Amino acid sequence: MKLASRLARIEPFYVMELAKAAAQAAAGPLCDPARGGRRMIRLHVGEPDFGASPAVRDAAARAAQGPTPYTDSLGLPALREAISRWYAQRFGLVIAPERIAITAGASAGLQLACLALFERGDEVLMPDPCYPCNRHFVAATDATPRLLPTGAAERFQLGAGQVREAWTPATRGVLLASPSNPTGTSIAPEVLADIAGFVRSQGGVTVVDEIYLPLSYEEHFGHSALALGDDIVSVNSFSKYFGMTGWRLGWLVLPPALVPAIERLAQNFYICPSTLAQLAALACFEPESIGEYERRRAVLKQRRDYIVPALDALGLSVPVPPDGAFYAWMDVSRHHPDSWTFAHELLQRAQIALTPGRDFGVADPQRWMRLSFASSMEDLEEAVARLREVLA
């Protein structure tokens, strides 16, 4: 069968390949208690272990008893209004509900935004490392994702000077993430303002993935790019802070002129997001739910404060402690020359699943590995003990 040539530009999602290997190992003798095995500790997938809040689950159960017809392609008006109020309460921002588009997950939102903004001949500047699917959304439009290497000195984020230097007549804009997957680091507000101002001066577009923004732990960070102007495209999600990963629900905040284009694409691609998920998500913004999410954020901060120094003590250096999300981006070169091979060895020797750097870029990926501390403290402490044993 002849396949579309664009598939050559879409690499496998290697964390999913690692997940397959972890599942196979977990089903084998090394994890069989009857044979002296021990359970697999899964620190590779970025999925909070909390799940949806009780209020959301209750709302879903009630909604399932009634009709769940198609909604407007941009989402339930009540949910768009609830998100608008949340921006006012959480960030002090006035965001008109009409600028908010509910999407079938942040992934669908990114796909819609890329299809509306980018095309063949365009290039989009992105940091290396970055979440792999983001660059593949750009590639799927036949535009070119141009990865710019970053390091610890830049917090693994693009700087305004780097964007200026890399800009060409073909550059259409930048696609950023703050906080970032895989590093958990954010762009300093003054740096983000400088980048957005330059991109605006060139007639380009600034797209910012903010799905981890509510999971910020440091006062200096945690500011939405939407404060920089109505021309910013922000991508957000119910998956991470709100714990609704499998519900596949997200949203975009759009420049007013972009809303009709996104609506037209959504109408054709999936008609509307899940009605049941939208009805349940209304409960995310109830006071008891917000209180629960904030308690969870405090728990994640405690996990971060444990795991980062623990990894450093093992020689798995985390050069920039994460200020948000739930990832530690660690340098494994002291112990192994290739993180991909190392990850598979740890599956077999320590029964720990971690994500090698291959997914996240081309700048020295074999040096890096991502650990998700979205799992329990019990799992993190056991993982550290096993790593200490193996690395010794």
PyMOL commands that set and color helices and strands:
alter all, ss='L'
color gray80, all
select helices_A, chain A and resi 5-9+14-26+29-31+33-35+54-64+77-91+97-99+105-117+132-140+152-154+160-166+189-201+213-215+225-228+245-247+256-269+275-285+287-313+339-349+357-360+365-367+377-391
alter helices_A, ss='H'
color red, helices_A
select strands_A, chain A and resi 41-42+100-103+123-128+144-149+171-177+205-209+233-237+250-253+327-331+352-353+355-356+368-372
alter strands_A, ss='S'
color yellow, strands_A
deselect
rebuild
show_as cartoon
